[in-house]
Amino acid sequence: MSKNESIGAKLLVTIIYILMIATNAAAVLLPLNGMTTQEVSDTYPNLFAPAGLTFAIWSVIYLLLAGFVVYQWLKPKAQSILADQKISKKLRGIFVVSSVLNGVWLVAWQYLQIDLSVAIMLALLIVLIYINRLLANTNMIKKDYVFVRLPFSIYFGWITIATIANITAFLVDKDIAFLQDNQVVWTIVILIIGLLIISATIISNRDVAYGLATVWAYYGILIKHQAADGWNGSYPAIITTVIISLVILIIVCIYELILLFKRKKNVI
């Protein structure tokens, strides 16, 4: 890659990031279609949705992604993954695609295009699966972990939950009688399936940060079910399932953390 091509790629990453942030800001400040993102979510009430405060994680995600945007401008050390032109080109390209999908999804969601929003969210999830598998199999220095892997791990963790929530909202929108009449049962099923997928991903990708993002999401579901302005403890079976899921996820994260320390010790 020539110097001009490299600068062009870095500039594109920066511009797309700014546009993504601007779209999200518009959704909150205008808001788009006269509804906030939370108000749109409330249009599709379901027992899987986490408490509103949980969505504060987006601020963390965007801050971490900003770190990646700045980091990719810096001259990489020889050991950095960004020093590998093939990998750095992939990372920048995938970041651009993920950011475009993020912004387009938000527009679809705000304008109540629920079917389209599910398709876009699934595409974003697939992109993040790819990038996290790439990073999981790549050696990196500490700064790479902080400014590259950590942002995409947290992002991937939250989008995993957001995808499940988006599909749940889609099912609510379709007003399928069987699902409406058995919300508690299928919510528990979704929680357990989510638990299995998340646990397998934590172990497969050796990614504690991903796990912590999902722990935060499940904690948000617990808050929503216990809060007086939420479900106010009306569904004890779901509360029990969420608590058990949280315990298992925390155990899996601790297990993977122990393995991580052992691997580092063996390298030393």
Backbone hydrogen bonds in HBPLUS format (Angstrom, degrees):
<---DONOR---> <-ACCEPTOR-->    atom                        ^
c    i                          cat <-CA-CA->   ^        H-A-AA   ^      H-
h    n   atom  resd res      DA  || num        DHA   H-A  angle D-A-AA Bond
n    s   type  num  typ     dist DA aas  dist angle  dist       angle   num
A0006-SER N   A0002-SER O   2.95 MM   4  6.18 154.5  2.02 150.2 157.3     1
A0007-ILE N   A0003-LYS O   2.97 MM   4  6.25 160.0  2.01 150.8 155.5     2
A0008-GLY N   A0004-ASN O   2.90 MM   4  6.05 154.8  1.97 143.0 150.7     3
A0009-ALA N   A0005-GLU O   2.93 MM   4  6.15 152.5  2.01 145.4 152.1     4
A0010-LYS N   A0006-SER O   3.01 MM   4  6.25 160.9  2.05 149.5 154.5     5
A0011-LEU N   A0007-ILE O   2.87 MM   4  6.02 154.6  1.94 147.1 154.6     6
A0012-LEU N   A0008-GLY O   2.91 MM   4  6.09 152.8  1.99 143.7 151.1     7
A0013-VAL N   A0009-ALA O   3.06 MM   4  6.30 159.5  2.10 147.9 152.6     8
A0014-THR N   A0010-LYS O   3.11 MM   4  6.37 156.8  2.16 143.4 149.4     9
A0015-ILE N   A0011-LEU O   2.89 MM   4  6.15 164.1  1.92 155.6 159.3    10
A0016-ILE N   A0012-LEU O   2.93 MM   4  6.03 170.7  1.94 155.7 158.4    11
A0017-TYR N   A0013-VAL O   3.02 MM   4  6.11 152.3  2.10 141.8 149.7    12
A0018-ILE N   A0014-THR O   3.04 MM   4  6.29 159.8  2.08 148.2 153.2    13
A0019-LEU N   A0015-ILE O   2.96 MM   4  6.25 157.5  2.01 150.3 156.6    14
A0020-MET N   A0016-ILE O   2.92 MM   4  6.12 152.6  2.00 145.3 152.7    15
A0021-ILE N   A0017-TYR O   2.98 MM   4  6.28 161.5  2.02 153.1 157.5    16
A0022-ALA N   A0018-ILE O   2.86 MM   4  6.06 153.8  1.93 146.4 154.4    17
A0023-THR N   A0019-LEU O   2.93 MM   4  6.14 152.6  2.00 146.0 152.5    18
A0024-ASN N   A0020-MET O   3.07 MM   4  6.36 160.2  2.11 148.7 153.7    19
A0025-ALA N   A0021-ILE O   2.83 MM   4  6.05 150.9  1.92 146.7 155.5    20
A0026-ALA N   A0022-ALA O   2.89 MM   4  6.09 151.8  1.97 143.9 151.5    21
A0027-ALA N   A0023-THR O   3.05 MM   4  6.34 148.0  2.15 142.6 151.0    22
A0028-VAL N   A0024-ASN O   3.29 MM   4  6.57 137.1  2.49 136.4 146.4    23
A0028-VAL N   A0025-ALA O   3.12 MM   3  5.21 130.4  2.38  96.0 109.0    24
A0029-LEU N   A0025-ALA O   2.76 MM   4  5.91 171.8  1.76 161.6 164.2    25
A0030-LEU N   A0026-ALA O   2.95 MM   4  5.29 156.2  2.01 131.3 139.1    26
A0034-GLY N   A0031-PRO O   3.10 MM   3  5.17 149.9  2.20 128.3 123.6    27
A0035-MET N   A0032-LEU O   3.28 MM   3  6.15 177.4  2.28 124.9 125.6    28
A0040-VAL N   A0036-THR O   3.03 MM   4  6.40 149.3  2.13 150.0 158.4    29
A0041-SER N   A0037-THR O   3.05 MM   4  6.34 155.8  2.11 143.5 150.1    30
A0042-ASP N   A0038-GLN O   2.91 MM   4  6.21 148.4  2.01 144.7 153.5    31
A0043-THR N   A0040-VAL O   2.98 MM   3  5.13 144.4  2.11 101.2 112.4    32
A0044-TYR N   A0041-SER O   3.05 MM   3  5.62 155.1  2.11 112.7 119.7    33
A0051-ALA N   A0220-GLY O   2.94 MM 169  4.98 152.6  2.02 104.7 110.6    34
A0054-THR N   A0051-ALA O   3.01 MM   3  5.66 147.6  2.12 117.4 126.2    35
A0055-PHE N   A0052-GLY O   3.07 MM   3  5.76 152.2  2.15 118.5 124.9    36
A0056-ALA N   A0053-LEU O   3.08 MM   3  5.72 163.5  2.11 117.6 121.1    37
A0057-ILE N   A0054-THR O   3.22 MM   3  6.28 168.8  2.23 125.7 127.3    38
A0058-TRP N   A0055-PHE O   3.08 MM   3  5.91 167.8  2.10 120.2 123.3    39
A0059-SER N   A0056-ALA O   3.01 MM   3  5.66 141.0  2.17 114.8 123.2    40
A0060-VAL N   A0057-ILE O   3.03 MM   3  5.06 116.9  2.44  96.4 111.7    41
A0061-ILE N   A0057-ILE O   2.89 MM   4  6.23 160.6  1.92 155.1 160.7    42
A0062-TYR N   A0058-TRP O   2.88 MM   4  6.06 169.9  1.89 154.4 156.3    43
A0063-LEU N   A0059-SER O   3.02 MM   4  6.09 147.7  2.12 138.5 147.5    44
A0064-LEU N   A0060-VAL O   2.91 MM   4  6.12 160.8  1.94 152.2 157.3    45
A0065-LEU N   A0061-ILE O   2.87 MM   4  6.11 156.3  1.92 151.1 158.2    46
A0066-ALA N   A0062-TYR O   2.93 MM   4  6.05 141.3  2.09 133.9 144.2    47
A0067-GLY N   A0063-LEU O   3.07 MM   4  6.44 142.6  2.22 139.5 149.4    48
A0067-GLY N   A0064-LEU O   3.06 MM   3  4.99 120.0  2.43  91.2 106.3    49
A0068-PHE N   A0064-LEU O   3.13 MM   4  6.60 145.4  2.26 141.4 150.3    50
A0069-VAL N   A0065-LEU O   2.95 MM   4  6.30 157.2  2.01 147.8 153.7    51
A0070-VAL N   A0066-ALA O   3.00 MM   4  6.30 159.0  2.05 150.9 155.3    52
A0071-TYR N   A0067-GLY O   2.86 MM   4  5.94 162.7  1.89 147.9 153.8    53
A0072-GLN N   A0068-PHE O   2.91 MM   4  6.04 154.0  1.98 154.8 159.0    54
A0073-TRP N   A0070-VAL O   3.04 MM   3  5.48 153.9  2.11 111.0 119.3    55
A0074-LEU N   A0071-TYR O   3.07 MM   3  5.38 143.4  2.21 106.5 116.5    56
A0080-SER N   A0077-LYS O   3.00 MM   3  5.22 152.6  2.08 109.1 117.8    57
A0083-ALA N   A0080-SER O   3.05 MM   3  5.33 156.9  2.10 105.6 113.0    58
A0084-ASP N   A0081-ILE O   3.17 MM   3  5.48 151.8  2.25 103.5 111.6    59
A0088-SER N   A0084-ASP O   2.90 MM   4  6.07 172.3  1.90 165.2 167.8    60
A0089-LYS N   A0085-GLN O   2.95 MM   4  5.89 150.9  2.04 138.8 146.2    61
A0090-LYS N   A0086-LYS O   3.20 MM   4  6.40 154.6  2.27 137.8 144.4    62
A0091-LEU N   A0087-ILE O   2.86 MM   4  6.14 163.3  1.89 156.4 161.0    63
A0092-ARG N   A0088-SER O   3.03 MM   4  6.17 163.7  2.05 146.2 150.0    64
A0093-GLY N   A0089-LYS O   2.99 MM   4  6.11 161.9  2.02 146.3 151.9    65
A0094-ILE N   A0090-LYS O   2.82 MM   4  5.97 165.6  1.84 156.9 160.8    66
A0095-PHE N   A0091-LEU O   2.90 MM   4  5.99 153.2  1.97 142.9 150.9    67
A0096-VAL N   A0092-ARG O   3.02 MM   4  6.24 159.0  2.07 148.6 153.3    68
A0097-VAL N   A0093-GLY O   3.07 MM   4  6.36 163.0  2.10 148.7 153.0    69
A0098-SER N   A0094-ILE O   2.85 MM   4  6.04 166.3  1.87 154.2 158.0    70
A0099-SER N   A0095-PHE O   2.93 MM   4  6.06 155.4  1.99 148.4 155.1    71
A0100-VAL N   A0096-VAL O   2.98 MM   4  6.20 156.5  2.04 150.2 156.3    72
A0101-LEU N   A0097-VAL O   2.98 MM   4  6.20 164.7  2.00 151.9 156.2    73
A0102-ASN N   A0098-SER O   2.90 MM   4  6.07 149.6  2.00 141.1 149.9    74
A0103-GLY N   A0099-SER O   3.08 MM   4  6.33 162.7  2.11 148.2 150.8    75
A0104-VAL N   A0100-VAL O   2.92 MM   4  6.12 166.3  1.94 156.3 160.5    76
A0105-TRP N   A0101-LEU O   2.81 MM   4  5.84 157.5  1.86 146.1 152.7    77
A0106-LEU N   A0102-ASN O   3.15 MM   4  6.36 157.6  2.20 143.5 149.0    78
A0107-VAL N   A0103-GLY O   3.20 MM   4  6.52 154.9  2.27 146.0 151.8    79
A0108-ALA N   A0104-VAL O   3.01 MM   4  6.30 165.6  2.03 153.5 157.2    80
A0109-TRP N   A0105-TRP O   2.80 MM   4  6.02 160.7  1.84 156.9 162.7    81
A0110-GLN N   A0106-LEU O   2.86 MM   4  6.00 164.3  1.89 150.1 154.3    82
A0111-TYR N   A0107-VAL O   3.06 MM   4  6.21 147.7  2.17 145.9 153.9    83
A0113-GLN N   A0108-ALA O   2.83 MM   5  5.03 158.6  1.87 165.0 158.4    84
A0112-LEU N   A0109-TRP O   3.04 MM   3  5.10 155.1  2.10 112.5 112.4    85
A0117-SER N   A0113-GLN O   2.89 MM   4  6.09 155.0  1.95 152.8 161.2    86
A0118-VAL N   A0114-ILE O   3.10 MM   4  6.31 148.2  2.21 144.9 151.0    87
A0119-ALA N   A0115-ASP O   3.32 MM   4  6.68 160.0  2.36 147.5 151.9    88
A0120-ILE N   A0116-LEU O   3.00 MM   4  6.28 160.2  2.04 155.0 160.4    89
A0121-MET N   A0117-SER O   2.88 MM   4  5.98 158.4  1.92 144.6 151.2    90
A0122-LEU N   A0118-VAL O   2.93 MM   4  6.12 158.2  1.98 150.5 155.9    91
A0123-ALA N   A0119-ALA O   3.10 MM   4  6.34 150.3  2.19 139.4 147.4    92
A0124-LEU N   A0120-ILE O   2.92 MM   4  6.24 154.5  1.99 149.8 156.9    93
A0125-LEU N   A0121-MET O   2.87 MM   4  6.14 155.9  1.93 148.9 155.7    94
A0126-ILE N   A0122-LEU O   2.98 MM   4  6.21 158.3  2.02 147.1 152.2    95
A0127-VAL N   A0123-ALA O   3.03 MM   4  6.28 157.3  2.08 147.4 153.4    96
A0128-LEU N   A0124-LEU O   2.99 MM   4  6.25 157.8  2.04 149.8 155.6    97
A0129-ILE N   A0125-LEU O   2.83 MM   4  6.09 146.7  1.94 148.4 158.5    98
A0130-TYR N   A0126-ILE O   3.02 MM   4  6.26 160.5  2.06 148.1 152.6    99
A0131-ILE N   A0127-VAL O   3.03 MM   4  6.34 164.9  2.05 150.4 153.9   100
A0132-ASN N   A0128-LEU O   2.98 MM   4  5.98 156.0  2.04 142.0 148.5   101
A0133-ARG N   A0129-ILE O   2.96 MM   4  6.10 148.4  2.06 146.7 155.0   102
A0134-LEU N   A0130-TYR O   2.98 MM   4  6.22 154.1  2.05 147.4 154.8   103
A0135-LEU N   A0131-ILE O   3.01 MM   4  6.25 157.5  2.06 143.4 148.8   104
A0136-ALA N   A0132-ASN O   2.90 MM   4  5.93 147.2  2.01 137.6 146.7   105
A0138-THR N   A0135-LEU O   3.23 MM   3  5.11 162.8  2.26 108.7 108.3   106
A0144-ASP N   A0141-ILE O   3.05 MM   3  5.26 120.8  2.41 101.3 116.3   107
A0145-TYR N   A0141-ILE O   3.13 MM   4  6.54 152.5  2.20 150.9 158.7   108
A0146-VAL N   A0142-LYS O   3.05 MM   4  6.40 159.6  2.09 152.8 157.6   109
A0147-PHE N   A0143-LYS O   2.87 MM   4  5.93 167.9  1.89 153.5 156.9   110
A0148-VAL N   A0144-ASP O   2.72 MM   4  5.14 135.1  1.92 139.6 146.7   111
A0149-ARG N   A0144-ASP O   3.09 MM   5  6.57 151.5  2.18 141.4 150.1   112
A0150-LEU N   A0145-TYR O   2.76 MM   5  5.77 162.5  1.79 162.4 165.7   113
A0153-SER N   A0149-ARG O   2.83 MM   4  5.94 143.7  1.97 155.0 166.6   114
A0154-ILE N   A0150-LEU O   3.06 MM   4  6.21 173.2  2.06 161.0 160.6   115
A0155-TYR N   A0151-PRO O   3.03 MM   4  6.08 161.0  2.07 145.0 151.1   116
A0156-PHE N   A0152-PHE O   2.93 MM   4  5.84 157.8  1.98 133.7 139.9   117
A0157-GLY N   A0153-SER O   2.92 MM   4  6.13 157.7  1.97 148.1 154.3   118
A0158-TRP N   A0154-ILE O   3.04 MM   4  6.29 163.7  2.07 152.9 156.0   119
A0159-ILE N   A0155-TYR O   2.96 MM   4  6.14 161.0  1.99 151.2 157.2   120
A0160-THR N   A0156-PHE O   2.93 MM   4  6.06 141.7  2.08 144.2 153.7   121
A0162-ALA N   A0158-TRP O   2.81 MM   4  6.08 159.9  1.84 149.3 156.3   122
A0163-THR N   A0159-ILE O   2.82 MM   4  5.81 149.0  1.91 141.5 147.7   123
A0164-ILE N   A0160-THR O   3.36 MM   4  6.63 159.5  2.40 140.4 144.8   124
A0165-ALA N   A0161-ILE O   2.89 MM   4  6.18 162.4  1.92 154.5 160.0   125
A0166-ASN N   A0162-ALA O   2.77 MM   4  5.90 149.4  1.86 142.3 151.0   126
A0167-ILE N   A0163-THR O   2.94 MM   4  6.17 159.4  1.99 150.5 155.2   127
A0168-THR N   A0164-ILE O   2.92 MM   4  6.14 151.5  2.00 144.5 153.1   128
A0169-ALA N   A0165-ALA O   2.89 MM   4  6.16 154.1  1.96 145.7 152.3   129
A0170-PHE N   A0166-ASN O   2.93 MM   4  6.19 147.7  2.04 140.8 150.2   130
A0171-LEU N   A0167-ILE O   2.97 MM   4  6.31 150.8  2.05 146.5 153.3   131
A0172-VAL N   A0168-THR O   2.99 MM   4  6.31 151.1  2.07 146.0 154.3   132
A0173-ASP N   A0169-ALA O   2.89 MM   4  6.12 154.0  1.95 146.8 154.0   133
A0174-LYS N   A0170-PHE O   3.11 MM   4  6.42 139.6  2.28 140.2 150.3   134
A0175-ASP N   A0172-VAL O   3.01 MM   3  5.18 147.9  2.12 102.9 113.0   135
A0180-GLN N   A0176-ILE O   2.93 MM   4  6.13 164.4  1.96 160.9 166.1   136
A0181-ASP N   A0177-ALA O   2.90 MM   4  6.02 150.2  1.99 152.0 159.3   137
A0182-ASN N   A0179-LEU O   3.17 MM   3  5.11 145.7  2.29  96.8 107.0   138
A0186-TRP N   A0182-ASN O   3.11 MM   4  6.43 174.1  2.11 166.2 166.1   139
A0187-THR N   A0183-GLN O   2.90 MM   4  5.85 143.8  2.03 144.4 154.4   140
A0188-ILE N   A0184-VAL O   3.06 MM   4  6.24 157.9  2.12 146.8 152.0   141
A0189-VAL N   A0185-VAL O   2.99 MM   4  6.31 156.2  2.05 147.5 154.7   142
A0190-ILE N   A0186-TRP O   2.93 MM   4  6.02 157.5  1.98 138.9 144.5   143
A0191-LEU N   A0187-THR O   2.90 MM   4  6.13 157.4  1.95 147.7 154.1   144
A0192-ILE N   A0188-ILE O   2.98 MM   4  6.23 156.0  2.04 149.5 155.3   145
A0193-ILE N   A0189-VAL O   2.89 MM   4  6.14 162.7  1.92 152.6 157.7   146
A0194-GLY N   A0190-ILE O   2.81 MM   4  5.93 161.9  1.84 149.9 155.6   147
A0195-LEU N   A0191-LEU O   2.94 MM   4  6.11 151.2  2.02 139.0 147.1   148
A0196-LEU N   A0192-ILE O   3.00 MM   4  6.30 158.1  2.05 150.8 155.2   149
A0197-ILE N   A0193-ILE O   2.97 MM   4  6.23 165.8  1.99 155.8 159.3   150
A0198-ILE N   A0194-GLY O   2.88 MM   4  5.96 167.5  1.90 154.0 157.9   151
A0199-SER N   A0195-LEU O   2.92 MM   4  6.00 166.6  1.94 149.8 153.9   152
A0200-ALA N   A0196-LEU O   3.05 MM   4  6.14 163.3  2.08 145.7 150.4   153
A0201-THR N   A0197-ILE O   2.97 MM   4  6.16 150.1  2.06 144.3 152.9   154
A0202-ILE N   A0198-ILE O   2.90 MM   4  6.16 159.3  1.94 155.8 160.9   155
A0203-ILE N   A0199-SER O   3.18 MM   4  6.40 165.7  2.20 150.1 152.9   156
A0204-SER N   A0200-ALA O   2.82 MM   4  5.89 161.4  1.86 146.5 152.9   157
A0205-ASN N   A0201-THR O   2.85 MM   4  5.75 168.0  1.87 149.1 152.7   158
A0206-ARG N   A0202-ILE O   2.85 MM   4  5.41 112.4  2.32 127.6 143.2   159
A0207-ASP N   A0202-ILE O   2.97 MM   5  4.94 150.7  2.06 133.8 142.8   160
A0212-LEU N   A0208-VAL O   2.89 MM   4  6.25 151.4  1.97 153.6 161.8   161
A0213-ALA N   A0209-ALA O   3.15 MM   4  6.44 151.9  2.23 148.2 154.5   162
A0214-THR N   A0210-TYR O   3.29 MM   4  6.65 151.3  2.37 146.0 153.3   163
A0215-VAL N   A0211-GLY O   2.90 MM   4  6.17 146.2  2.01 147.3 157.9   164
A0216-TRP N   A0212-LEU O   3.02 MM   4  6.23 157.2  2.07 145.8 150.6   165
A0217-ALA N   A0213-ALA O   3.20 MM   4  6.49 147.0  2.32 135.1 143.6   166
A0218-TYR N   A0214-THR O   2.93 MM   4  6.22 164.0  1.95 152.6 155.6   167
A0219-TYR N   A0215-VAL O   2.86 MM   4  6.05 151.1  1.94 147.7 156.7   168
A0220-GLY N   A0216-TRP O   2.97 MM   4  6.23 142.5  2.12 137.9 148.0   169
A0220-GLY N   A0217-ALA O   3.04 MM   3  4.96 118.7  2.43  91.9 107.3   170
A0221-ILE N   A0217-ALA O   3.05 MM   4  6.48 143.6  2.19 144.0 153.9   171
A0222-LEU N   A0218-TYR O   3.02 MM   4  6.34 153.6  2.09 144.9 151.9   172
A0223-ILE N   A0219-TYR O   2.93 MM   4  6.25 158.2  1.98 149.9 155.3   173
A0224-LYS N   A0220-GLY O   3.02 MM   4  6.22 161.0  2.06 145.0 149.8   174
A0225-HIS N   A0221-ILE O   3.09 MM   4  6.35 150.0  2.18 144.8 152.3   175
A0226-GLN N   A0222-LEU O   3.01 MM   4  6.22 137.8  2.19 146.0 157.8   176
A0226-GLN N   A0223-ILE O   3.14 MM   3  5.16 129.0  2.41  95.8 109.4   177
A0227-ALA N   A0223-ILE O   2.83 MM   4  5.77 146.4  1.94 157.0 164.0   178
A0231-TRP N   A0224-LYS O   2.83 MM   7  6.25 162.0  1.87 152.3 157.6   179
A0233-GLY N   A0225-HIS O   2.58 MM   8  5.50 161.5  1.61 162.8 166.1   180
A0230-GLY N   A0227-ALA O   3.00 MM   3  4.87 156.1  2.06 101.2 106.6   181
A0232-ASN N   A0227-ALA O   2.90 MM   5  5.00 135.8  2.10 157.7 153.0   182
A0234-SER N   A0231-TRP O   2.99 MM   3  5.71 152.0  2.07 123.7 131.5   183
A0238-ILE N   A0235-TYR O   3.07 MM   3  5.56 126.9  2.36 111.2 123.4   184
A0239-ILE N   A0235-TYR O   3.14 MM   4  6.49 160.2  2.18 151.7 157.8   185
A0240-THR N   A0236-PRO O   2.90 MM   4  6.07 161.4  1.94 150.1 154.3   186
A0241-THR N   A0237-ALA O   3.06 MM   4  6.24 156.3  2.12 138.8 145.4   187
A0242-VAL N   A0238-ILE O   2.86 MM   4  6.10 159.2  1.90 154.1 159.4   188
A0243-ILE N   A0239-ILE O   2.98 MM   4  6.19 162.0  2.01 150.7 155.4   189
A0244-ILE N   A0240-THR O   2.99 MM   4  6.20 166.8  2.01 152.7 156.0   190
A0245-SER N   A0241-THR O   2.89 MM   4  6.03 156.2  1.95 144.8 152.2   191
A0246-LEU N   A0242-VAL O   2.83 MM   4  6.06 155.0  1.89 150.0 156.7   192
A0247-VAL N   A0243-ILE O   3.01 MM   4  6.29 161.0  2.04 151.2 155.7   193
A0248-ILE N   A0244-ILE O   3.00 MM   4  6.26 163.1  2.03 150.7 155.1   194
A0249-LEU N   A0245-SER O   2.85 MM   4  6.06 163.2  1.88 152.6 157.6   195
A0250-ILE N   A0246-LEU O   2.92 MM   4  6.08 160.7  1.96 151.8 156.8   196
A0251-ILE N   A0247-VAL O   2.97 MM   4  6.19 156.2  2.03 146.9 153.7   197
A0252-VAL N   A0248-ILE O   2.88 MM   4  6.14 158.7  1.93 152.3 158.1   198
A0253-CYS N   A0249-LEU O   2.92 MM   4  6.15 156.7  1.98 146.7 153.1   199
A0254-ILE N   A0250-ILE O   2.91 MM   4  6.14 160.5  1.94 150.0 155.1   200
A0255-TYR N   A0251-ILE O   2.83 MM   4  6.02 159.9  1.87 149.9 156.0   201
A0256-GLU N   A0252-VAL O   2.91 MM   4  6.14 161.2  1.95 149.0 153.7   202
A0257-LEU N   A0253-CYS O   2.87 MM   4  6.06 146.9  1.98 143.3 153.3   203
A0258-ILE N   A0254-ILE O   2.89 MM   4  6.16 154.8  1.96 151.2 157.1   204
A0259-LEU N   A0255-TYR O   3.08 MM   4  6.39 158.5  2.12 147.8 153.4   205
A0260-LEU N   A0256-GLU O   2.92 MM   4  6.11 146.8  2.03 140.1 149.6   206
A0261-PHE N   A0257-LEU O   3.03 MM   4  6.36 158.2  2.08 150.5 154.6   207
A0262-LYS N   A0258-ILE O   3.00 MM   4  6.26 153.4  2.07 146.7 154.6   208
A0263-ARG N   A0259-LEU O   2.88 MM   4  6.11 155.4  1.94 148.5 154.7   209
A0264-LYS N   A0260-LEU O   3.02 MM   4  6.30 158.1  2.07 148.9 154.7   210
A0265-LYS N   A0261-PHE O   2.93 MM   4  6.10 153.8  2.00 144.1 151.5   211
A0266-ASN N   A0262-LYS O   2.93 MM   4  6.17 153.2  2.00 147.7 154.4   212
A0267-VAL N   A0263-ARG O   3.05 MM   4  6.28 146.3  2.16 142.7 151.6   213
A0268-ILE N   A0264-LYS O   3.06 MM   4  6.33 153.8  2.13 146.7 153.1   214
